[in-house]
Amino acid sequence: LYARFGFRPVGLRPRYYSDNGEDALIMTTDRLDSPEMQDRMRLLAKHYGSLPMATDDLDRAEAQG
């Protein structure tokens, strides 16, 4: 799932989850302003429709009070 959006694992946090002791992957992407990520985001937007921007979520939260 995450690879489709450009994420890749760069580390591991052993026993991160306290409920079951499962390890957590540390994931990252290329810089969002890199040509590769811009291309990926354009393709994703074309496939899934308009992608929300972080400010959209903030505006929605502020509007809800």
HELIX and SHEET records of a PDB file:
HELIX    1   1 ALA A    3  PHE A    5  5                                   3    
HELIX    2   2 PRO A   35  TYR A   48  1                                  14    
HELIX    3   3 ALA A   54  GLN A   64  1                                  11    
SHEET    1   A 2 ARG A   8  ARG A  13  0                                        
SHEET    2   A 2 ALA A  24  THR A  28 -1                                        
END                                                                             
